[in-house]
Amino acid sequence: MKLSNIPTRLAAGGYVLHSGMEKWGGDAETAAGTHGMAVGAFPALKSLDPATFLKALSVGEMATGALLLAPFVKPRTAGAALTAFAGGLVGMYLRTPSLRKPGSVWPTPQGIGVSKDVWLLGIGLGLLLDRQGGGARGRKAEAKSAGKAAKRVDKAAKHADRAARRAAKAVHA
């Protein structure tokens, strides 16, 4: 791990891990509120039980935070996890009109708490695009690296989608 990655990984990882730990012990009211907000943006989640959804979200956050904090996890791997997770949060923000000022991406007072997730997305993308070795590389190599990073994000998003579908099936089984 590069020294320059430590501050962002500690800050983002600690924040996300703590958030997941807080959700783990959430009560029925917290589960219903969190689930309701997610369903508003992603209607496919409606079939999940709110308590199950909150536990799954908690596990996802704790896993993402742990990946960021583990020094043996490559920056790109940690970045892919954070990008996929934060991408979902930013997607929820963008799909919930009450969180944004009309016709704008800027937050309403109710949206400030969620709008900060754009910073997590930026940190994730920064780690995802990180180069381990340093040194000069040509534009062609940078483009190839960015293409591979995009494929990693896509793969992580597909994996998260499959996991959500499996969780939904398990709830209904």
C-alpha positions as protocol buffer text, in pm:
chain_id: "A"
residue {
  index: 1
  type: MET
  ca { x: 0 y: 0 z: 0 }
}
residue {
  index: 2
  type: LYS
  ca { x: 129 y: 343 z: -91 }
}
residue {
  index: 3
  type: LEU
  ca { x: 175 y: 593 z: 188 }
}
residue {
  index: 4
  type: SER
  ca { x: -48 y: 839 z: 2 }
}
residue {
  index: 5
  type: ASN
  ca { x: -342 y: 595 z: 19 }
}
residue {
  index: 6
  type: ILE
  ca { x: -335 y: 554 z: 396 }
}
residue {
  index: 7
  type: PRO
  ca { x: -526 y: 872 z: 494 }
}
residue {
  index: 8
  type: THR
  ca { x: -811 y: 818 z: 249 }
}
residue {
  index: 9
  type: ARG
  ca { x: -840 y: 448 z: 328 }
}
residue {
  index: 10
  type: LEU
  ca { x: -839 y: 512 z: 703 }
}
residue {
  index: 11
  type: ALA
  ca { x: -1096 y: 792 z: 682 }
}
residue {
  index: 12
  type: ALA
  ca { x: -1334 y: 620 z: 441 }
}
residue {
  index: 13
  type: GLY
  ca { x: -1282 y: 272 z: 587 }
}
residue {
  index: 14
  type: GLY
  ca { x: -1334 y: 385 z: 946 }
}
residue {
  index: 15
  type: TYR
  ca { x: -1645 y: 581 z: 853 }
}
residue {
  index: 16
  type: VAL
  ca { x: -1804 y: 302 z: 648 }
}
residue {
  index: 17
  type: LEU
  ca { x: -1715 y: 29 z: 900 }
}
residue {
  index: 18
  type: HIS
  ca { x: -1861 y: 232 z: 1187 }
}
residue {
  index: 19
  type: SER
  ca { x: -2177 y: 306 z: 989 }
}
residue {
  index: 20
  type: GLY
  ca { x: -2225 y: -66 z: 926 }
}
residue {
  index: 21
  type: MET
  ca { x: -2170 y: -149 z: 1291 }
}
residue {
  index: 22
  type: GLU
  ca { x: -2431 y: 108 z: 1394 }
}
residue {
  index: 23
  type: LYS
  ca { x: -2685 y: -42 z: 1155 }
}
residue {
  index: 24
  type: TRP
  ca { x: -2625 y: -396 z: 1283 }
}
residue {
  index: 25
  type: GLY
  ca { x: -2815 y: -328 z: 1604 }
}
residue {
  index: 26
  type: GLY
  ca { x: -3084 y: -113 z: 1439 }
}
residue {
  index: 27
  type: ASP
  ca { x: -3438 y: -139 z: 1570 }
}
residue {
  index: 28
  type: ALA
  ca { x: -3756 y: -198 z: 1366 }
}
residue {
  index: 29
  type: GLU
  ca { x: -3811 y: 177 z: 1317 }
}
residue {
  index: 30
  type: THR
  ca { x: -3458 y: 225 z: 1181 }
}
residue {
  index: 31
  type: ALA
  ca { x: -3497 y: -77 z: 955 }
}
residue {
  index: 32
  type: ALA
  ca { x: -3830 y: 50 z: 819 }
}
residue {
  index: 33
  type: GLY
  ca { x: -3693 y: 400 z: 755 }
}
residue {
  index: 34
  type: THR
  ca { x: -3374 y: 281 z: 586 }
}
residue {
  index: 35
  type: HIS
  ca { x: -3562 y: 25 z: 379 }
}
residue {
  index: 36
  type: GLY
  ca { x: -3827 y: 280 z: 282 }
}
residue {
  index: 37
  type: MET
  ca { x: -3568 y: 526 z: 154 }
}
residue {
  index: 38
  type: ALA
  ca { x: -3392 y: 253 z: -45 }
}
residue {
  index: 39
  type: VAL
  ca { x: -3718 y: 126 z: -195 }
}
residue {
  index: 40
  type: GLY
  ca { x: -3806 y: 479 z: -305 }
}
residue {
  index: 41
  type: ALA
  ca { x: -3493 y: 480 z: -522 }
}
residue {
  index: 42
  type: PHE
  ca { x: -3473 y: 109 z: -603 }
}
residue {
  index: 43
  type: PRO
  ca { x: -3826 y: -42 z: -613 }
}
residue {
  index: 44
  type: ALA
  ca { x: -3689 y: -395 z: -664 }
}
residue {
  index: 45
  type: LEU
  ca { x: -3589 y: -394 z: -295 }
}
residue {
  index: 46
  type: LYS
  ca { x: -3955 y: -372 z: -187 }
}
residue {
  index: 47
  type: SER
  ca { x: -3983 y: -750 z: -155 }
}
residue {
  index: 48
  type: LEU
  ca { x: -3712 y: -762 z: 112 }
}
residue {
  index: 49
  type: ASP
  ca { x: -3811 y: -756 z: 476 }
}
residue {
  index: 50
  type: PRO
  ca { x: -3688 y: -425 z: 631 }
}
residue {
  index: 51
  type: ALA
  ca { x: -3495 y: -601 z: 911 }
}
residue {
  index: 52
  type: THR
  ca { x: -3327 y: -835 z: 662 }
}
residue {
  index: 53
  type: PHE
  ca { x: -3244 y: -540 z: 437 }
}
residue {
  index: 54
  type: LEU
  ca { x: -3087 y: -349 z: 726 }
}
residue {
  index: 55
  type: LYS
  ca { x: -2874 y: -651 z: 825 }
}
residue {
  index: 56
  type: ALA
  ca { x: -2759 y: -703 z: 464 }
}
residue {
  index: 57
  type: LEU
  ca { x: -2675 y: -334 z: 430 }
}
residue {
  index: 58
  type: SER
  ca { x: -2488 y: -351 z: 759 }
}
residue {
  index: 59
  type: VAL
  ca { x: -2283 y: -650 z: 643 }
}
residue {
  index: 60
  type: GLY
  ca { x: -2208 y: -479 z: 312 }
}
residue {
  index: 61
  type: GLU
  ca { x: -2088 y: -166 z: 487 }
}
residue {
  index: 62
  type: MET
  ca { x: -1875 y: -357 z: 737 }
}
residue {
  index: 63
  type: ALA
  ca { x: -1717 y: -565 z: 460 }
}
residue {
  index: 64
  type: THR
  ca { x: -1643 y: -256 z: 252 }
}
residue {
  index: 65
  type: GLY
  ca { x: -1496 y: -76 z: 553 }
}
residue {
  index: 66
  type: ALA
  ca { x: -1282 y: -377 z: 643 }
}
residue {
  index: 67
  type: LEU
  ca { x: -1147 y: -401 z: 286 }
}
residue {
  index: 68
  type: LEU
  ca { x: -1046 y: -37 z: 299 }
}
residue {
  index: 69
  type: LEU
  ca { x: -876 y: -74 z: 636 }
}
residue {
  index: 70
  type: ALA
  ca { x: -688 y: -397 z: 559 }
}
residue {
  index: 71
  type: PRO
  ca { x: -336 y: -302 z: 447 }
}
residue {
  index: 72
  type: PHE
  ca { x: -291 y: -625 z: 249 }
}
residue {
  index: 73
  type: VAL
  ca { x: -590 y: -547 z: 23 }
}
residue {
  index: 74
  type: LYS
  ca { x: -478 y: -378 z: -298 }
}
residue {
  index: 75
  type: PRO
  ca { x: -596 y: -21 z: -352 }
}
residue {
  index: 76
  type: ARG
  ca { x: -781 y: -117 z: -668 }
}
residue {
  index: 77
  type: THR
  ca { x: -970 y: -396 z: -492 }
}
residue {
  index: 78
  type: ALA
  ca { x: -1066 y: -169 z: -203 }
}
residue {
  index: 79
  type: GLY
  ca { x: -1152 y: 104 z: -452 }
}
residue {
  index: 80
  type: ALA
  ca { x: -1377 y: -128 z: -653 }
}
residue {
  index: 81
  type: ALA
  ca { x: -1569 y: -222 z: -339 }
}
residue {
  index: 82
  type: LEU
  ca { x: -1605 y: 139 z: -224 }
}
residue {
  index: 83
  type: THR
  ca { x: -1700 y: 258 z: -574 }
}
residue {
  index: 84
  type: ALA
  ca { x: -1974 y: -4 z: -605 }
}
residue {
  index: 85
  type: PHE
  ca { x: -2109 y: 71 z: -259 }
}
residue {
  index: 86
  type: ALA
  ca { x: -2091 y: 450 z: -288 }
}
residue {
  index: 87
  type: GLY
  ca { x: -2230 y: 433 z: -641 }
}
residue {
  index: 88
  type: GLY
  ca { x: -2546 y: 277 z: -499 }
}
residue {
  index: 89
  type: LEU
  ca { x: -2570 y: 550 z: -236 }
}
residue {
  index: 90
  type: VAL
  ca { x: -2520 y: 828 z: -490 }
}
residue {
  index: 91
  type: GLY
  ca { x: -2775 y: 658 z: -714 }
}
residue {
  index: 92
  type: MET
  ca { x: -3025 y: 665 z: -429 }
}
residue {
  index: 93
  type: TYR
  ca { x: -2952 y: 1034 z: -373 }
}
residue {
  index: 94
  type: LEU
  ca { x: -3004 y: 1114 z: -740 }
}
residue {
  index: 95
  type: ARG
  ca { x: -3327 y: 910 z: -760 }
}
residue {
  index: 96
  type: THR
  ca { x: -3486 y: 1073 z: -454 }
}
residue {
  index: 97
  type: PRO
  ca { x: -3619 y: 1416 z: -554 }
}
residue {
  index: 98
  type: SER
  ca { x: -3683 y: 1531 z: -196 }
}
residue {
  index: 99
  type: LEU
  ca { x: -3308 y: 1511 z: -126 }
}
residue {
  index: 100
  type: ARG
  ca { x: -3222 y: 1761 z: -402 }
}
residue {
  index: 101
  type: LYS
  ca { x: -3325 y: 2114 z: -488 }
}
residue {
  index: 102
  type: PRO
  ca { x: -3566 y: 2118 z: -785 }
}
residue {
  index: 103
  type: GLY
  ca { x: -3382 y: 2083 z: -1117 }
}
residue {
  index: 104
  type: SER
  ca { x: -3045 y: 2060 z: -943 }
}
residue {
  index: 105
  type: VAL
  ca { x: -2795 y: 1813 z: -802 }
}
residue {
  index: 106
  type: TRP
  ca { x: -2746 y: 2033 z: -493 }
}
residue {
  index: 107
  type: PRO
  ca { x: -2891 y: 1897 z: -170 }
}
residue {
  index: 108
  type: THR
  ca { x: -3191 y: 2015 z: 26 }
}
residue {
  index: 109
  type: PRO
  ca { x: -3145 y: 2024 z: 406 }
}
residue {
  index: 110
  type: GLN
  ca { x: -3284 y: 1667 z: 414 }
}
residue {
  index: 111
  type: GLY
  ca { x: -3033 y: 1557 z: 148 }
}
residue {
  index: 112
  type: ILE
  ca { x: -2712 y: 1684 z: 304 }
}
residue {
  index: 113
  type: GLY
  ca { x: -2654 y: 1361 z: 498 }
}
residue {
  index: 114
  type: VAL
  ca { x: -2681 y: 1153 z: 181 }
}
residue {
  index: 115
  type: SER
  ca { x: -2509 y: 1394 z: -58 }
}
residue {
  index: 116
  type: LYS
  ca { x: -2179 y: 1343 z: 122 }
}
residue {
  index: 117
  type: ASP
  ca { x: -2160 y: 999 z: -34 }
}
residue {
  index: 118
  type: VAL
  ca { x: -2023 y: 1163 z: -348 }
}
residue {
  index: 119
  type: TRP
  ca { x: -1696 y: 1199 z: -152 }
}
residue {
  index: 120
  type: LEU
  ca { x: -1692 y: 825 z: -88 }
}
residue {
  index: 121
  type: LEU
  ca { x: -1747 y: 768 z: -459 }
}
residue {
  index: 122
  type: GLY
  ca { x: -1456 y: 1000 z: -539 }
}
residue {
  index: 123
  type: ILE
  ca { x: -1227 y: 818 z: -293 }
}
residue {
  index: 124
  type: GLY
  ca { x: -1332 y: 482 z: -437 }
}
residue {
  index: 125
  type: LEU
  ca { x: -1263 y: 596 z: -793 }
}
residue {
  index: 126
  type: GLY
  ca { x: -927 y: 739 z: -687 }
}
residue {
  index: 127
  type: LEU
  ca { x: -824 y: 407 z: -533 }
}
residue {
  index: 128
  type: LEU
  ca { x: -964 y: 213 z: -827 }
}
residue {
  index: 129
  type: LEU
  ca { x: -756 y: 415 z: -1072 }
}
residue {
  index: 130
  type: ASP
  ca { x: -445 y: 399 z: -852 }
}
residue {
  index: 131
  type: ARG
  ca { x: -122 y: 282 z: -1006 }
}
residue {
  index: 132
  type: GLN
  ca { x: 86 y: 61 z: -778 }
}
residue {
  index: 133
  type: GLY
  ca { x: 429 y: 103 z: -924 }
}
residue {
  index: 134
  type: GLY
  ca { x: 435 y: 471 z: -1010 }
}
residue {
  index: 135
  type: GLY
  ca { x: 668 y: 593 z: -1284 }
}
residue {
  index: 136
  type: ALA
  ca { x: 586 y: 737 z: -1625 }
}
residue {
  index: 137
  type: ARG
  ca { x: 330 y: 555 z: -1838 }
}
residue {
  index: 138
  type: GLY
  ca { x: 197 y: 650 z: -2176 }
}
residue {
  index: 139
  type: ARG
  ca { x: -159 y: 748 z: -2261 }
}
residue {
  index: 140
  type: LYS
  ca { x: -222 y: 406 z: -2413 }
}
residue {
  index: 141
  type: ALA
  ca { x: -127 y: 234 z: -2086 }
}
residue {
  index: 142
  type: GLU
  ca { x: -345 y: 477 z: -1888 }
}
residue {
  index: 143
  type: ALA
  ca { x: -642 y: 410 z: -2117 }
}
residue {
  index: 144
  type: LYS
  ca { x: -590 y: 35 z: -2078 }
}
residue {
  index: 145
  type: SER
  ca { x: -572 y: 75 z: -1701 }
}
residue {
  index: 146
  type: ALA
  ca { x: -891 y: 284 z: -1695 }
}
residue {
  index: 147
  type: GLY
  ca { x: -1066 y: 23 z: -1911 }
}
residue {
  index: 148
  type: LYS
  ca { x: -967 y: -253 z: -1671 }
}
residue {
  index: 149
  type: ALA
  ca { x: -1085 y: -40 z: -1378 }
}
residue {
  index: 150
  type: ALA
  ca { x: -1422 y: 11 z: -1545 }
}
residue {
  index: 151
  type: LYS
  ca { x: -1451 y: -365 z: -1593 }
}
residue {
  index: 152
  type: ARG
  ca { x: -1374 y: -416 z: -1223 }
}
residue {
  index: 153
  type: VAL
  ca { x: -1648 y: -170 z: -1126 }
}
residue {
  index: 154
  type: ASP
  ca { x: -1892 y: -346 z: -1358 }
}
residue {
  index: 155
  type: LYS
  ca { x: -1795 y: -685 z: -1213 }
}
residue {
  index: 156
  type: ALA
  ca { x: -1837 y: -557 z: -856 }
}
residue {
  index: 157
  type: ALA
  ca { x: -2178 y: -409 z: -940 }
}
residue {
  index: 158
  type: LYS
  ca { x: -2291 y: -736 z: -1100 }
}
residue {
  index: 159
  type: HIS
  ca { x: -2167 y: -928 z: -795 }
}
residue {
  index: 160
  type: ALA
  ca { x: -2360 y: -695 z: -563 }
}
residue {
  index: 161
  type: ASP
  ca { x: -2672 y: -735 z: -778 }
}
residue {
  index: 162
  type: ARG
  ca { x: -2644 y: -1118 z: -768 }
}
residue {
  index: 163
  type: ALA
  ca { x: -2597 y: -1108 z: -391 }
}
residue {
  index: 164
  type: ALA
  ca { x: -2906 y: -888 z: -351 }
}
residue {
  index: 165
  type: ARG
  ca { x: -3112 y: -1127 z: -566 }
}
residue {
  index: 166
  type: ARG
  ca { x: -2990 y: -1426 z: -361 }
}
residue {
  index: 167
  type: ALA
  ca { x: -3082 y: -1247 z: -40 }
}
residue {
  index: 168
  type: ALA
  ca { x: -3427 y: -1169 z: -177 }
}
residue {
  index: 169
  type: LYS
  ca { x: -3476 y: -1535 z: -276 }
}
residue {
  index: 170
  type: ALA
  ca { x: -3361 y: -1651 z: 69 }
}
residue {
  index: 171
  type: VAL
  ca { x: -3614 y: -1422 z: 234 }
}
residue {
  index: 172
  type: HIS
  ca { x: -3895 y: -1561 z: 20 }
}
residue {
  index: 173
  type: ALA
  ca { x: -3789 y: -1925 z: 60 }
}
